[in-house]
Amino acid sequence: MNGRFISGLCFGGVPDNFSAKSTLQSANNSASNSSAYMAHFRGATALVTGGAGFIGSHIVDALLAAGAHVRVLDDLSTGDRRNLLGAHIQLDAIKNGNTSDRNIHGDQSTLTTPHIDTAKQRGAELIVGSVSDATTVRRAVTGCSHVFHLAAMVGIAQSVHEPDKHYNSNILGTEIVLRECSTAKVSSVVFASSSAVYGLAPNIPSSESDPVIAASPYAAGKAQGETLIETYARANNTHAASLRLFNVFGPRQSATGAYAAAIAAFFAAAKLRQPASLFGTGEQTRDFVPVANVVQAFLRAADPRHNLCGERFNIGLGHATSLRQLLDMIADISEIKIPPRLLPPRDADSSHSCADISSAISKLNFDPQVSMLEGLRQTWQSLV
């Protein structure tokens, strides 16, 4: 992976149809806006739960670039410490007094500290543990000004088949995180919610004022997490928000498993020169959003100047692409023909999904600068 990719990803990226003049103006505005909403992280301590995962590790990169002291809490059940090592992060594993952890393949290995070239090189602390363990969470939030809560069991099917595990991680874990944030007097909390709260037949585009229709334990857990965030914010008079993420994609996203994200799975098929699985007709549409834009949304939502009190925000690009169109775009970018392999529709899959992002734009100054096409190009470049 290109070591310079992430810093460029977090603050750069220009829509493909911009002129040279508008590109320069956009870059200048971006630099100005970035410095404004990043400034309050300098010297602050921030915790990212689930920070060794796909989205979380990109948030860690951005916080480090902003000059924050970063702490990560992750049980490494789906996260991968290599996501952190790629950002030259020093690891300090703490798990019940020992220094072993479990990697993504489930085997035991000793966590080693990578060589740090100079004393000035930025580092972060990794605490290996679960958000459902109050003692571990208390250790993680102590001294933090900002908490980004992304740790969760992912996947609708898994939440159906393992409801107890889902409850402990996604609902109890969120409650514990907020309880300890209250005790530690954390200044801001941003929670990773999901577009799944809109149900299987959402309004297009979906607005934050639409009813919540939880069609799975996963969606119900995210909806309950949003309620806990709002209750926490009001009870503690503390800055907090929930971000309803649509279909996020980018480097480090897993392409394995029955419910692997479409873009990661399609790129994997291209790299292996194999057919790509399309469930149903392939005419389903999704609001695919590059992870760079999502990182920006998290950092903007943590900006105390917005004075948020548990509000919910959609985070996407605001337009939808069909899976067949996506497959064609990936074939063009990779220059590899990817034949589709049609499979029966999956349970609990919605036909269409698209975000109304007007509230995030107006209230957070959300500015999704990386287009879908540019995000796809950058994702492919990270794989080859």
N, C-alpha and C positions, 0 to 999 in steps of 0.2 A: 504493500500500500504506500502510496506517495505520502510522505510525512508532512508535506505542505498542503495537502488536500483539505484538511479539516479547517484550518484557519481561513482559507479562501472560501470554503463552503459556508462557514458561519456568517460571514459578513459580505460576501460577494455574490456574483451570479446575476446575469442580466437577461431579460426576456429576449427571445431570438429575433423579434422583429424591431428591435430598437435601432435607431440611426446612431451613427458615431457621436453626433452632438448630444442626443438624448442619453446615450450610454455614459458619456463623460459627466453630464449633469446628474444622472442617477447615481453614479459612483460617488460624486462629491456629496450629494444629499445623504447617501448611505453612510459615508464616513462620519458625517456630522451627527446623524441620528444614532449611529452605533455608539459613538463616544458618549452621547448624552445618556442613553439608557443603560450603558455598561459601567458608567463611572462609579455608581454606588456599590459595586461589587469589590472594588479595589480595597484590599486589606481586610475585607469581611470574611467570615467563615461560613461556608455553605455545605449543607448535607444533601447528597443525591441518593435516595433509596432506589435500589435497582440500577445503580450507576455503572455496573459492569455489563449492562445489557445494551441493546442496539441504540435506542434513543438516549438512554441515560448516559452512556459513555460520550456521546456527542455533546451533551450538556456539560459534562465534566470538562471536555476540551475547551469549550467556550468560556467557562468560568475561570479556568486557569489562564486563558489568554487575557481575561479581564483583570487579572491580578488578585483573584480570590484565593483564600485557603480552602481547599476542597477535601471533604470527607465523603467516603462512599460506604453505604451499607448494602450488602448483597449476599444472598446465601449461595450464589453461584449454581443454582439449580438449572437456570436457563442462561444466566449471564456468563461471560467468559472473561477471565482476568487478562487475557491477551488484548481485549478491547482497551484496557487501561494501559498495558505495557506499550501499546502503539503510540500513546501520548507521552511516553517517558515519565510515567508516574511511579514514584516510589511506593511500595506496598508495605503496609504494616498490618498483618493479619491477626485478628483477635477472635478466637472461637473457644470459649470455655477454657481459657488458659493454655491452649495448645496452638501449634502453628501448622496444622494440617487442614486441608479443605478438600472439597469434592469438585472435580472439573465437570465439564458438560457431558462427558461420557460416563460419569458415575464412579470412576475409579479414584482411589486415594493417591494424593501426591503432596509433596512438601512444597509449601509456598516459599519461593526464594526472592530475595531483594535484588533487583537489577542494579548494575553499576551506575552510579550517579557521577557524571563527569566533573561537575563543579559544585561547590557549596551553594551557589546562586541558582542552580537549576531548580525550577519549580517542581514540587511534588505534592502528592495527595495521599491520604490515609485510607486504606481499605479495611473495613471491619467485616469479617465474614460471619454472617449471622442472619437471623430471621426477624422481620418486623413484628412477628407474633410473640417475640420474646421481649418483655418489657425492660428487663435489665440491660439487654443489648441495645435496645432503642434509646434508653436513658443515656448510656455511654455515648451513643452516636450523636445525639442532639445537643449535648452539653456544650455551651459556648457558641452555638450556631446562631447566626442572624437570619439565614434563609434556609428553608427546607423545600426541596423538590421531591415530591413523593410519587415515584413511579413503580416501586416494588409491587408485584402482583402476579398471581397465577394467570397466564395468558391462554386464551383459547376457549371458545364457547363449549366445544365438545368435552374438554377436560373438566370444565365446571359442572357439567351434567353428570359425568361419570365419577367425579371425586368431590362431591359437595362439601364434605367436612374440611378437606384440604383447602378448597376454595374459600370457605367461610373464614378459616383461620388466617389465611394470607390476605385476602382482599377486603374483608369487612372488619374482623377483629384487629388485623394488622393496622388498618387505617385508623381505627379508634385508638389503638395504643400509641401510634405515632403522634396523633393530635393531642392526646393526654400528656405525653412527655414534652411536646412542643409548648404546651400551656405552662407546665412547670418550669421549663427552661426559658420562658419568655422570648420565644423566637419571634422575630419581627415580621416575617412573611412566610406563607406556605402556599405552594402551587401544586395542585393534584392532577394527575393524568387520568382523565375520564375517557369516554369512547363514544363514537357515533352510534354504537350498538344500543344506546338508550332510546333511540328513535323507533326501534322495532323493525319488523320485517317488511313493512310497507310504508316507509316514511314519506312525508311530504317532500317534494322536490322543487326547490332546494329546501333543506331542513333548517328551521330557525330555532333559536334557543327558547322561544315562546311556545313551540310545539309541545304537545303532551308527551310525557315519558311513557313508553310502552316496553317494558322489560320482557323480552321473549326468551330469556335464558337466565340461569343463575349468574353468569358473567355480567350481563347487562344490568341485572338487579343489583349486583354488588357495586357496579360503577355508579348507579343512580343513588344508592345508599351512601356511597363515599361522598358524592356531591352534597348530600344533605348534611353529613357530618362536617364537611368543610364549612358550609354556611353557618351551621350551629356554632362551630368553634370560633369563627370570625366574629359573630355577633356577641357571643358570651365573653370573649376576651378582648373585644374591641381591637382586633388584630387584622392586618392585611392578609387576605387569602382569596384564592380563585380556583376554579376547576376548568380544565381545557378538554373539550370534547374533540378528540383527535379522529380524523378520518383516516384514509389509507396511507399511512406513512411509509416511505421507502428510502433506501439509500445504502451506502456501504455499511458492512457489519451485520446486515439483516440476514437471519437464518433462512436457508432455502430447503431445509429438511423438515420432515413431519407431514402428517396428513393435511394439516391446516396451514402450511407454509404460505407466506404472503406471495401474491401472484407475481409481482415483479421479480422478487428474488428467485422464485421457482422458474420463471421464464428465462432469466439470465443464466441460471444453472443449466437449463436445457440447451441454450445456445452454446455455452462453453463446452458441453459434452456432445454437442451435435446430435441431440436426441429430440423426439417429439415432445411438445409441451402439453400437459394435461389441461383441458378445458372442461369444466363441469357445467352441464347444461348446454345452452346454445352458444355461449360465448358473447351474447349480446348484452349481458349484464353490464351496467355502468358503475364506475366508482370515481370518487374524488381523490385522485392520487396526489399526494403532497410530499415534496422532497424534505428530508429530515432537517436540512438547513433552515427552512422556514419554521419548522416546529420548534427548533432550538431557540430561534429568535422570539417566538411567541412565549415560551416559558420564561425567558429572561425579561421580556417586556412585562409579563404578568406579575413578576416579582418586584417591579419598580414601585416603591411606596408612594410615588407621586400620583399614581392612579387611584389610591385610596379605595381599594376594592374590599368588599365585605361578603365574600363567598359567591360572587357572580360566576355564571357559566359562559364559556365562549367556544364557538365552533372554530376549529383550526383545520383549514384545507386550502385549496386553491380557488374554490368557488366555481369550478366547472368539472364536468364528468367526461370520462373516456371509457369506451367499451373494452372488454377484454380482447376482442378480436383486433380492434384498433391498436391496443397496447402491444399485442404480439407483433403486429406489422411494424410498429415504431422500433421495437427491440431488434427485429430482424434487420431493419435499415441501419441502426446504430452499430450492431455487431457485424454486419455484412455476412450474416449466416442465416440461411433459410431455416425456419423453425416450423415444421408441419404440426398442426394441432392434433391432439388425440382426444376425441370427444368422449366424455364420461357422463354418467347419470348425474342430475342435479344433486347437490348436497343439502341435507336438512339444515334448517335455520339460516339459509343464505337469502338475503334480500336481492331483489332484481335490480334495484337502482339505489344509488346513494350520491348525494351531492350537498355541500355545505353552503349555507348563507353566511358569509364571513363579514358582513357589514358591521356587526357589533364589535368584533375584534379590531377591525380597521378604525372605527370611530373612537372606541374607548381605550384600546391598548396601543394605538398607532401601529398596529400590525401591518407589515409591509412585505408580503411574500415575493421577494426579489428573484428567487431561483425558479425558473419555469420548469414545467414537467419535462420538457425535452432536454434542457440543460441538466436537470437532475438525473435523467436516464443516462446521459453521456458520462457524467461524473461517476455514476455507479458502475458502468461498464469499465471505465478506465481504472477503477479500483480493483477490478477482478482480473485484468489481463496483465 
